[in-house]
Amino acid sequence: MNPDTSDGHHGPDAKVRYAGRADTGGMARLSVELGYPITSEQMGERLQALVDGGRGAVLVAEQPGSGVVGWISTLVLDTLTTKRRAHVTGLIVAREYRRAGIGRQLLAAAEEWARRVGCGDLVVRSQVSRERAHEFYLGQGYELVKTQHLFRRSL
């Protein structure tokens, strides 16, 4: 996940709101920028699946005249071994809008949503190579809890 991690536009606060179907084109473009290619149609399907049932939330940051310049997605995960927590499953701010506070706005909105749905924590996973993102999260009061390996098997 790649929030406010490079110099860029320093404009007024973006408007943060829940994402809708009309936002999927802009969200898909930002995903490509982060290195996760996806079509607008795929983004729409995934957006709908994530928010159906109230277990997830997707928020966008919108700048006047520029459209969607950032988004964050969260998902509640209930397990047997931990208290209810929400996980950030994606956070991206357009390159030219980084360092303008938009990542902080999106993260704060996700934290508020997580509190409202009864989560005790908001958890973020970030690739080891995204050192500037790590600095961002530490600067927002997050603590590094552990380093781990991710294993996957295609089904």
Backbone as ProteinMPNN parsed JSONL, in Angstrom:
{"seq_chain_A": "MNPDTSDGHHGPDAKVRYAGRADTGGMARLSVELGYPITSEQMGERLQALVDGGRGAVLVAEQPGSGVVGWISTLVLDTLTTKRRAHVTGLIVAREYRRAGIGRQLLAAAEEWARRVGCGDLVVRSQVSRERAHEFYLGQGYELVKTQHLFRRSL", "coords_chain_A": {"N_chain_A": [[0.831, -1.167, 0.0], [0.473, 2.221, -0.753], [0.607, 5.154, 0.457], [0.728, 8.646, 1.229], [3.643, 9.215, 0.108], [5.581, 10.55, -1.427], [6.958, 13.608, -2.728], [4.731, 16.16, -3.916], [1.686, 17.585, -5.177], [0.293, 20.152, -3.192], [-2.455, 20.818, -2.173], [-5.777, 21.985, -1.153], [-7.693, 20.242, 1.391], [-8.903, 17.107, 0.378], [-12.129, 15.851, -0.584], [-13.464, 13.314, 1.267], [-15.229, 10.369, 0.899], [-17.68, 7.674, 0.798], [-17.06, 5.132, -1.605], [-18.481, 4.744, -4.879], [-20.136, 3.144, -7.672], [-19.584, 4.794, -9.871], [-17.04, 5.641, -9.38], [-15.221, 3.709, -10.032], [-13.602, 3.649, -12.349], [-11.611, 5.647, -11.959], [-10.522, 4.606, -9.616], [-9.483, 2.191, -10.546], [-7.496, 3.107, -12.305], [-5.71, 4.228, -10.452], [-4.97, 1.91, -9.094], [-3.495, 0.582, -11.033], [-1.332, 2.316, -11.134], [-0.156, 1.701, -8.718], [0.746, -0.786, -9.25], [-0.954, -2.905, -9.562], [-2.691, -4.164, -11.878], [-5.961, -3.69, -13.141], [-9.271, -3.774, -14.448], [-11.877, -1.317, -14.951], [-14.364, -2.544, -14.802], [-13.796, -4.929, -13.4], [-12.966, -3.759, -11.014], [-15.375, -2.611, -10.184], [-16.943, -4.913, -9.701], [-15.481, -6.082, -7.597], [-15.574, -4.048, -5.708], [-18.327, -4.004, -5.111], [-18.639, -6.615, -4.04], [-17.024, -6.427, -1.787], [-18.249, -4.5, -0.13], [-20.835, -5.428, 0.217], [-23.023, -6.655, 2.657], [-21.856, -5.286, 4.742], [-19.319, -5.79, 5.867], [-17.096, -4.633, 4.921], [-15.486, -1.591, 3.814], [-15.118, 1.023, 1.468], [-13.47, 3.897, 0.707], [-13.133, 7.0, -0.997], [-10.944, 9.65, -2.035], [-11.564, 12.772, -3.262], [-10.695, 15.315, -5.494], [-11.572, 18.577, -6.467], [-12.069, 19.034, -9.888], [-10.21, 17.106, -10.514], [-11.122, 14.609, -9.926], [-11.185, 11.263, -8.595], [-8.553, 10.897, -6.435], [-7.414, 9.277, -4.641], [-7.774, 6.258, -2.703], [-9.059, 4.02, -0.178], [-9.402, 0.774, 1.116], [-11.115, -1.369, 3.356], [-11.541, -4.191, 5.514], [-13.405, -6.166, 7.723], [-12.205, -8.553, 9.964], [-12.939, -11.303, 11.737], [-11.598, -13.427, 14.116], [-10.73, -16.451, 15.887], [-8.666, -16.076, 17.642], [-8.031, -13.398, 18.05], [-9.144, -10.097, 18.986], [-11.941, -8.435, 17.459], [-11.03, -6.992, 14.416], [-10.197, -4.555, 11.952], [-8.889, -4.602, 8.658], [-6.7, -2.895, 6.54], [-6.981, -3.168, 3.209], [-6.111, -2.039, 0.943], [-4.53, 0.959, -0.079], [-4.082, 3.906, -1.732], [-2.701, 6.824, -3.129], [-2.79, 9.202, -5.654], [0.145, 9.851, -7.495], [0.852, 12.59, -7.977], [-0.467, 13.861, -5.931], [0.537, 13.121, -3.519], [1.882, 13.584, -0.251], [0.21, 15.621, 0.45], [-1.552, 15.274, 2.464], [-3.68, 13.618, 1.966], [-3.562, 10.816, 2.206], [-3.489, 10.621, 5.0], [-6.036, 11.652, 5.577], [-7.681, 9.687, 4.403], [-6.924, 7.4, 5.878], [-7.686, 8.174, 8.471], [-10.473, 8.337, 8.101], [-11.028, 5.661, 7.574], [-10.304, 4.543, 10.019], [-12.271, 5.668, 11.666], [-14.577, 4.472, 10.56], [-13.991, 1.788, 11.196], [-14.078, 1.861, 14.011], [-16.817, 2.443, 14.34], [-17.985, 0.048, 13.493], [-17.295, -1.662, 15.468], [-14.628, -2.524, 15.806], [-11.505, -3.222, 17.398], [-8.959, -2.681, 16.564], [-7.056, -1.366, 13.803], [-5.465, -2.793, 11.183], [-2.562, -2.882, 9.156], [-0.94, -4.186, 6.374], [2.148, -4.166, 4.696], [4.289, -4.223, 1.922], [7.667, -5.282, 2.26], [9.498, -3.833, 0.755], [8.438, -1.272, 0.525], [9.434, 1.143, 1.897], [9.027, 3.921, 2.384], [6.305, 4.034, 2.695], [6.111, 2.643, 5.08], [7.291, 4.477, 6.818], [5.337, 6.445, 6.674], [3.08, 5.174, 7.922], [4.124, 4.711, 10.514], [4.455, 7.353, 11.274], [1.822, 8.046, 11.578], [1.097, 6.988, 13.924], [0.964, 4.242, 14.037], [2.223, 1.023, 14.968], [4.984, -1.131, 14.376], [4.396, -4.451, 14.397], [5.008, -7.121, 13.723], [7.058, -9.109, 11.498], [6.521, -11.102, 8.71], [6.137, -14.033, 6.624], [4.332, -14.506, 3.588], [2.344, -16.989, 2.369], [1.076, -18.644, -0.504], [-1.219, -20.556, -2.404], [-2.275, -21.351, -5.535], [-5.594, -21.948, -6.501]], "CA_chain_A": [[0.0, 0.0, 0.0], [1.362, 3.341, -0.99], [-0.081, 6.412, 0.754], [1.459, 9.895, 1.002], [5.044, 8.877, 0.29], [6.536, 11.3, -2.242], [6.571, 15.01, -2.871], [3.775, 16.403, -4.982], [0.718, 18.664, -5.051], [-0.091, 20.497, -1.824], [-3.68, 21.592, -2.307], [-6.701, 21.915, -0.026], [-8.154, 18.902, 1.736], [-9.79, 16.425, -0.552], [-13.395, 15.389, -0.021], [-13.439, 11.867, 1.475], [-16.594, 9.828, 0.941], [-17.759, 6.269, 0.4], [-16.93, 4.905, -3.046], [-19.634, 4.257, -5.617], [-19.851, 2.536, -8.976], [-19.033, 5.808, -10.773], [-15.638, 5.888, -9.017], [-14.376, 2.543, -10.308], [-12.603, 3.958, -13.377], [-10.51, 6.338, -11.294], [-9.892, 3.681, -8.666], [-8.707, 1.228, -11.325], [-6.295, 3.808, -12.77], [-4.791, 4.332, -9.323], [-4.453, 0.562, -8.819], [-2.447, 0.334, -12.024], [-0.187, 3.113, -10.69], [0.459, 0.986, -7.593], [1.3, -2.05, -9.731], [-1.993, -3.935, -9.542], [-3.572, -3.889, -13.021], [-7.355, -4.104, -12.997], [-10.175, -2.985, -15.275], [-12.953, -0.644, -14.24], [-15.42, -3.531, -14.565], [-13.339, -5.78, -12.303], [-12.995, -2.947, -9.805], [-16.77, -2.506, -9.78], [-17.366, -6.198, -9.124], [-14.802, -6.264, -6.31], [-16.133, -3.05, -4.799], [-19.64, -4.484, -4.669], [-18.45, -7.797, -3.189], [-16.413, -6.028, -0.521], [-19.136, -3.731, 0.74], [-22.075, -6.167, 0.497], [-23.065, -7.272, 3.974], [-21.336, -4.389, 5.764], [-18.063, -6.236, 6.468], [-16.005, -3.871, 4.338], [-15.781, -0.218, 3.409], [-14.177, 1.614, 0.519], [-13.612, 5.344, 0.691], [-12.318, 7.679, -2.003], [-10.63, 11.064, -1.863], [-11.871, 13.433, -4.527], [-10.254, 16.7, -5.603], [-12.317, 19.28, -7.505], [-11.41, 19.113, -11.175], [-9.3, 15.98, -10.74], [-11.796, 13.344, -9.666], [-10.661, 10.403, -7.535], [-7.098, 10.997, -6.328], [-6.966, 8.304, -3.66], [-8.798, 5.384, -2.127], [-8.684, 3.057, 0.854], [-10.386, -0.286, 1.33], [-10.967, -2.048, 4.637], [-12.339, -5.395, 5.672], [-13.434, -6.692, 9.083], [-11.819, -9.954, 10.079], [-13.151, -11.883, 13.057], [-10.896, -14.697, 14.267], [-10.854, -17.048, 17.21], [-7.519, -15.754, 18.488], [-7.834, -11.964, 18.243], [-10.356, -9.293, 19.043], [-12.403, -7.991, 16.142], [-10.184, -5.951, 13.859], [-10.343, -4.236, 10.53], [-7.636, -4.639, 7.913], [-6.602, -2.087, 5.333], [-6.655, -4.082, 2.116], [-5.547, -1.24, -0.133], [-4.487, 2.408, 0.115], [-3.289, 4.535, -2.796], [-2.903, 8.232, -3.437], [-2.164, 9.533, -6.938], [1.523, 10.329, -7.346], [0.952, 14.052, -7.926], [-1.16, 14.371, -4.739], [1.174, 12.621, -2.3], [2.411, 14.591, 0.683], [-0.779, 16.684, 0.605], [-2.421, 14.924, 3.584], [-4.813, 12.797, 1.533], [-3.411, 9.506, 2.848], [-3.914, 10.791, 6.401], [-7.5, 11.788, 5.586], [-8.276, 8.378, 4.116], [-6.66, 6.52, 7.008], [-8.545, 8.624, 9.572], [-11.851, 7.941, 7.777], [-11.102, 4.203, 7.748], [-10.286, 4.298, 11.463], [-13.604, 6.013, 12.177], [-15.487, 3.4, 10.137], [-13.662, 0.585, 11.978], [-14.647, 2.063, 15.361], [-18.284, 2.345, 14.266], [-18.42, -1.343, 13.321], [-16.898, -2.427, 16.634], [-13.272, -3.073, 15.742], [-10.572, -2.717, 18.389], [-7.705, -2.329, 15.9], [-6.963, -1.301, 12.349], [-4.203, -3.443, 10.842], [-2.073, -2.61, 7.81], [0.204, -4.961, 5.895], [2.841, -3.407, 3.669], [5.453, -4.927, 1.391], [8.939, -4.922, 2.866], [10.192, -2.869, -0.098], [7.778, 0.043, 0.541], [9.966, 1.786, 3.101], [8.41, 5.236, 2.625], [4.975, 3.757, 3.239], [6.31, 2.28, 6.487], [7.495, 5.749, 7.515], [4.025, 7.093, 6.749], [2.254, 4.533, 8.95], [4.726, 5.006, 11.811], [4.141, 8.749, 11.541], [0.398, 8.163, 11.913], [0.873, 6.351, 15.219], [0.924, 2.783, 13.93], [3.452, 0.4, 15.42], [5.383, -2.352, 13.693], [4.112, -5.527, 15.332], [5.778, -8.305, 13.35], [7.407, -9.351, 10.111], [6.138, -12.476, 8.433], [6.112, -14.487, 5.231], [3.003, -14.776, 3.063], [2.338, -18.167, 1.51], [-0.12, -18.716, -1.333], [-1.351, -21.686, -3.325], [-3.348, -21.108, -6.495], [-6.639, -22.983, -6.474]], "C_chain_A": [[0.874, 1.227, 0.0], [0.636, 4.662, -0.765], [0.785, 7.611, 0.422], [2.956, 9.666, 1.161], [6.011, 9.583, -0.647], [6.055, 12.732, -2.379], [5.603, 15.198, -4.028], [2.901, 17.597, -4.676], [0.371, 18.908, -3.58], [-1.32, 21.397, -1.882], [-4.554, 21.481, -1.073], [-7.111, 20.47, 0.227], [-9.102, 18.357, 0.682], [-11.087, 16.081, 0.179], [-13.311, 13.869, 0.064], [-14.871, 11.402, 1.662], [-16.55, 8.355, 0.57], [-17.741, 6.154, -1.12], [-18.241, 4.393, -3.625], [-19.197, 3.723, -6.964], [-19.192, 3.531, -9.946], [-17.554, 6.088, -10.508], [-14.69, 4.808, -9.513], [-13.329, 2.789, -11.393], [-11.385, 4.636, -12.771], [-9.779, 5.439, -10.319], [-9.009, 2.67, -9.398], [-7.418, 1.868, -11.838], [-5.262, 3.926, -11.65], [-4.194, 2.975, -8.97], [-3.326, 0.203, -9.774], [-1.173, 1.08, -11.608], [0.57, 2.416, -9.558], [1.055, -0.353, -8.022], [0.328, -3.21, -9.694], [-2.982, -3.665, -10.675], [-4.96, -4.495, -12.832], [-8.2, -3.218, -13.914], [-11.216, -2.304, -14.391], [-14.072, -1.627, -13.887], [-15.043, -4.462, -13.406], [-13.38, -5.021, -10.98], [-14.421, -2.82, -9.289], [-17.28, -3.777, -9.126], [-16.755, -6.394, -7.745], [-15.3, -5.269, -5.27], [-17.456, -3.536, -4.235], [-19.508, -5.66, -3.712], [-17.902, -7.412, -1.82], [-17.401, -5.342, 0.41], [-20.469, -4.424, 1.016], [-21.987, -6.807, 1.875], [-22.433, -6.437, 5.076], [-20.025, -4.799, 6.398], [-16.856, -5.492, 5.903], [-16.458, -2.468, 4.004], [-14.699, 0.228, 2.44], [-14.49, 3.103, 0.471], [-12.697, 5.916, -0.376], [-12.059, 9.111, -1.556], [-10.799, 11.697, -3.231], [-11.408, 14.886, -4.455], [-11.072, 17.371, -6.703], [-11.484, 19.397, -8.782], [-10.494, 17.947, -11.494], [-9.96, 14.628, -10.525], [-11.156, 12.59, -8.517], [-9.132, 10.467, -7.558], [-6.535, 10.051, -5.263], [-8.119, 7.431, -3.218], [-8.188, 4.484, -1.067], [-9.798, 2.03, 0.957], [-10.061, -0.994, 2.636], [-11.909, -3.235, 4.702], [-12.258, -5.843, 7.12], [-13.074, -8.168, 9.047], [-12.009, -10.39, 11.525], [-12.425, -13.218, 13.095], [-11.118, -15.226, 15.673], [-9.774, -16.563, 18.163], [-7.282, -14.27, 18.728], [-9.173, -11.268, 18.379], [-10.716, -8.858, 17.634], [-11.518, -6.853, 15.645], [-10.504, -5.746, 12.393], [-8.948, -4.227, 9.915], [-7.728, -3.693, 6.733], [-6.164, -3.05, 4.24], [-6.12, -3.348, 0.892], [-5.601, 0.229, 0.226], [-3.565, 2.982, -0.953], [-3.696, 5.994, -2.932], [-2.151, 8.504, -4.735], [-0.824, 10.215, -6.7], [1.587, 11.847, -7.165], [0.254, 14.671, -6.713], [-0.564, 13.855, -3.433], [1.803, 13.769, -1.53], [1.468, 15.779, 0.838], [-1.758, 16.372, 1.74], [-3.577, 14.018, 3.223], [-4.743, 11.395, 2.136], [-3.863, 9.554, 4.297], [-5.426, 10.902, 6.504], [-8.174, 10.432, 5.378], [-8.096, 7.424, 5.29], [-7.541, 6.89, 8.197], [-10.002, 8.222, 9.333], [-12.032, 6.434, 7.955], [-11.098, 3.836, 9.229], [-11.654, 4.572, 12.072], [-14.619, 4.938, 11.801], [-15.252, 2.151, 10.983], [-14.203, 0.697, 13.402], [-16.154, 1.864, 15.346], [-18.775, 0.914, 14.139], [-17.85, -2.261, 14.407], [-15.519, -3.057, 16.604], [-12.382, -2.415, 16.793], [-9.259, -2.258, 17.793], [-7.948, -2.13, 14.411], [-5.558, -1.767, 12.007], [-3.854, -3.125, 9.395], [-0.911, -3.547, 7.523], [0.828, -4.18, 4.745], [4.071, -4.184, 3.226], [6.734, -4.394, 2.023], [9.639, -3.825, 2.069], [9.599, -1.465, -0.051], [8.16, 0.83, 1.804], [9.326, 3.137, 3.4], [6.982, 5.083, 3.135], [5.085, 3.398, 4.72], [6.504, 3.538, 7.335], [6.17, 6.481, 7.704], [3.203, 6.498, 7.892], [2.814, 4.788, 10.35], [4.421, 6.443, 12.224], [2.695, 8.993, 11.909], [0.061, 7.449, 13.223], [0.732, 4.842, 15.181], [2.255, 2.229, 14.418], [3.714, -0.869, 14.63], [5.267, -3.49, 14.694], [4.919, -6.778, 15.004], [6.099, -8.281, 11.861], [7.104, -10.811, 9.852], [6.258, -12.779, 6.954], [4.66, -14.719, 4.839], [3.12, -15.95, 2.108], [1.029, -18.212, 0.74], [-0.06, -19.978, -2.172], [-2.512, -21.369, -4.245], [-4.319, -22.265, -6.471], [-7.371, -23.051, -7.797]], "O_chain_A": [[1.901, 1.268, 0.677], [0.099, 5.234, -1.714], [1.508, 7.591, -0.574], [3.495, 9.898, 2.243], [7.191, 9.232, -0.656], [4.878, 13.025, -2.169], [5.661, 14.463, -5.014], [3.33, 18.524, -3.989], [0.179, 17.959, -2.82], [-1.222, 22.604, -1.661], [-4.124, 20.941, -0.054], [-6.903, 19.593, -0.611], [-9.977, 19.057, 0.173], [-11.125, 16.028, 1.408], [-13.11, 13.203, -0.952], [-15.625, 11.953, 2.463], [-15.534, 7.847, 0.095], [-18.331, 6.971, -1.827], [-19.008, 3.702, -2.954], [-18.033, 3.837, -7.347], [-18.339, 3.146, -10.746], [-16.888, 6.71, -11.335], [-13.473, 4.971, -9.424], [-12.259, 2.181, -11.35], [-10.251, 4.24, -13.043], [-8.555, 5.502, -10.206], [-7.921, 2.334, -8.93], [-6.362, 1.237, -11.809], [-4.068, 3.74, -11.885], [-3.027, 2.898, -8.585], [-2.33, -0.403, -9.379], [-0.071, 0.543, -11.717], [1.791, 2.532, -9.457], [1.782, -0.986, -7.256], [0.734, -4.369, -9.784], [-4.002, -3.009, -10.461], [-5.109, -5.646, -12.421], [-7.876, -2.05, -14.128], [-11.405, -2.674, -13.232], [-14.654, -1.552, -12.806], [-15.869, -4.749, -12.539], [-13.779, -5.569, -9.952], [-14.653, -2.913, -8.084], [-17.972, -3.723, -8.11], [-17.442, -6.827, -6.821], [-15.432, -5.604, -4.093], [-17.681, -3.485, -3.026], [-20.186, -5.703, -2.685], [-18.275, -8.007, -0.809], [-17.385, -5.585, 1.617], [-21.169, -4.047, 1.957], [-20.98, -7.43, 2.212], [-22.468, -6.837, 6.239], [-19.636, -4.201, 7.401], [-15.728, -5.697, 6.351], [-17.653, -2.186, 3.92], [-13.53, -0.136, 2.57], [-15.626, 3.508, 0.225], [-11.616, 5.384, -0.63], [-12.837, 9.702, -0.808], [-10.252, 11.222, -4.226], [-11.69, 15.595, -3.489], [-11.249, 16.788, -7.772], [-10.327, 19.816, -8.742], [-10.045, 17.81, -12.632], [-9.4, 13.602, -10.911], [-10.643, 13.195, -7.576], [-8.498, 10.138, -8.561], [-5.329, 10.028, -5.017], [-9.286, 7.804, -3.338], [-6.985, 4.22, -1.055], [-10.98, 2.365, 0.895], [-8.897, -1.194, 2.981], [-12.939, -3.272, 4.029], [-11.17, -5.898, 7.692], [-13.569, -8.928, 8.214], [-11.323, -9.906, 12.426], [-12.61, -14.052, 12.209], [-11.635, -14.521, 16.539], [-9.953, -16.633, 19.379], [-6.419, -13.911, 19.529], [-10.204, -11.781, 17.943], [-9.885, -8.91, 16.726], [-11.285, -5.876, 16.357], [-11.006, -6.633, 11.703], [-7.963, -3.889, 10.571], [-8.723, -3.69, 6.008], [-5.106, -3.672, 4.334], [-5.721, -3.979, -0.086], [-6.597, 0.702, 0.773], [-2.404, 2.587, -1.061], [-4.874, 6.342, -2.86], [-1.006, 8.082, -4.894], [-0.688, 11.054, -5.809], [2.303, 12.333, -6.289], [0.368, 15.876, -6.487], [-1.101, 14.122, -2.358], [2.201, 14.786, -2.1], [1.885, 16.837, 1.31], [-2.703, 17.131, 1.957], [-4.382, 13.678, 4.09], [-5.77, 10.846, 2.535], [-4.538, 8.641, 4.773], [-6.036, 10.322, 7.403], [-9.116, 10.078, 6.087], [-9.032, 6.711, 5.655], [-8.086, 6.008, 8.86], [-10.689, 7.81, 10.267], [-13.073, 5.984, 8.433], [-11.808, 2.921, 9.646], [-12.138, 3.798, 12.898], [-15.433, 4.536, 12.632], [-16.208, 1.523, 11.438], [-14.731, -0.277, 13.94], [-16.709, 1.202, 16.223], [-19.86, 0.588, 14.62], [-17.91, -3.485, 14.287], [-15.271, -4.033, 17.313], [-12.485, -1.215, 17.05], [-8.513, -1.522, 18.439], [-8.906, -2.65, 13.841], [-4.576, -1.2, 12.486], [-4.721, -3.098, 8.522], [-0.002, -3.683, 8.341], [0.12, -3.603, 3.921], [4.804, -4.732, 4.05], [6.859, -3.197, 2.285], [10.307, -2.972, 2.654], [10.227, -0.535, -0.558], [7.32, 1.133, 2.651], [9.104, 3.463, 4.566], [6.504, 5.907, 3.915], [4.246, 3.806, 5.522], [5.952, 3.651, 8.429], [5.914, 7.064, 8.758], [2.687, 7.233, 8.735], [2.049, 5.055, 11.277], [4.157, 6.712, 13.396], [2.366, 10.029, 12.487], [-1.107, 7.32, 13.588], [0.41, 4.225, 16.196], [3.29, 2.885, 14.298], [2.787, -1.59, 14.262], [5.952, -3.499, 15.717], [5.454, -7.425, 15.903], [5.5, -7.54, 11.081], [7.4, -11.666, 10.686], [6.457, -11.88, 6.137], [3.845, -15.092, 5.682], [3.899, -15.913, 1.155], [-0.019, -17.854, 1.278], [1.011, -20.412, -2.595], [-3.626, -21.14, -3.776], [-3.915, -23.427, -6.426], [-8.282, -23.863, -7.958]]}, "name": "protein", "num_of_chains": 1, "seq": "MNPDTSDGHHGPDAKVRYAGRADTGGMARLSVELGYPITSEQMGERLQALVDGGRGAVLVAEQPGSGVVGWISTLVLDTLTTKRRAHVTGLIVAREYRRAGIGRQLLAAAEEWARRVGCGDLVVRSQVSRERAHEFYLGQGYELVKTQHLFRRSL"}
